[in-house]
Amino acid sequence: MAVTNASAGLYINGYDNVADNNQMIDNDWGIQTYASATGNLITRNRASRNTSNNFEIAAGNRDAQVLPPGTGFVSTDPWANFAY
C-alpha cells in the first residue's frame, strides 16, 4: 500500500497493532505513533521523502531496525524498515 498525504502516511493511535509491509512517500511523517499508543510492532516498512521524519515511534512500541539502503545494499535482517 502506498500512501501520500499532508500529515502522517500511517498514524497509529491504538494499542497492540502490527504495521507491516507498508510504503509511505511524500508526507510530513512516514509512520508516526501517538505518544500514549503502546505495544505496537512496526516491521518491513519503506518510507521516503517525508519532510519531518520517516519514522517517529513513541516509547513503548517495538520497531525493527531502520536501514538506509544504498548502492549494492545488502541486509540479512528480514524484518528491517527502510528509509530512503
C-alpha positions in Angstrom: 0.0 0.0 0.0 1.4 3.4 -0.9 0.0 6.4 1.0 0.5 10.1 0.1 -1.0 13.0 2.1 -0.2 16.1 4.1 0.1 14.5 7.6 1.3 11.0 8.5 1.4 8.3 5.9 0.5 5.8 8.6 -0.7 7.2 12.0 -1.0 4.6 14.8 -3.3 5.8 17.6 -4.1 2.4 19.3 -2.6 -0.4 21.1 -1.1 -3.8 20.1 -1.3 -3.2 16.3 1.1 -4.5 13.6 2.3 -2.2 10.9 3.9 -4.4 8.3 5.0 -4.0 4.7 3.7 -0.5 4.0 5.1 2.3 1.9 4.8 6.0 2.9 6.0 8.7 0.4 5.8 12.5 0.4 4.1 13.1 3.8 5.0 15.1 6.8 5.8 11.9 8.6 6.1 8.4 7.2 5.0 6.3 10.2 4.0 8.1 13.4 2.7 6.6 16.7 0.6 8.6 19.1 2.5 9.4 22.3 0.4 7.2 24.5 -0.1 4.4 22.0 2.0 1.4 23.1 2.6 -2.3 22.3 2.6 -1.7 18.5 5.0 -3.7 16.3 6.5 -1.9 13.2 8.3 -4.1 10.7 9.3 -4.3 7.0 8.1 -0.8 6.0 9.5 1.7 3.5 9.4 5.5 3.9 10.8 8.1 1.5 10.8 11.9 1.0 8.7 12.5 4.2 9.5 16.1 5.3 9.6 15.9 9.1 10.7 12.3 9.8 10.3 8.9 8.1 9.8 7.0 11.3 8.6 8.7 14.6 8.0 5.9 17.0 6.9 6.7 20.6 8.4 4.9 23.6 6.6 1.6 24.5 6.4 0.4 20.9 8.7 -2.1 19.1 10.1 -1.3 15.7 12.7 -3.1 13.6 15.9 -1.5 12.7 15.7 1.4 10.2 18.2 1.0 7.4 19.2 3.4 4.6 19.7 1.3 1.5 22.3 2.4 -1.0 24.2 1.2 -4.0 25.0 -2.5 -3.5 22.8 -2.6 -0.4 22.7 -6.0 1.4 20.9 -6.8 4.6 20.4 -10.1 6.4 17.6 -8.6 8.6 14.3 -9.8 7.1 12.3 -7.5 9.5 14.1 -4.2 8.7 12.4 -1.0 7.9 13.9 1.2 5.2 14.3 5.0 4.9 15.5 6.4 1.6 
